[in-house]
């Protein structure tokens, strides 16, 4: 049996689908971590109406 010699190369920043028109469309982003921080600027630049749903940040002890 032939072995699959191709290796999956993970893409650190996968692209949004080409031709996706988000202007004026509602988009929900779940979570406020690093992935959301990478995604939000592109969604906003595309004109999406973005709603971010994220747990509150813990308060620092004072």
HELIX and SHEET records of a PDB file:
HELIX    1   1 UNK A   34  UNK A   45  1                                  12    
SHEET    1   A 2 UNK A  26  UNK A  30  0                                        
SHEET    2   A 2 UNK A  49  UNK A  53  1                                        
END                                                                             
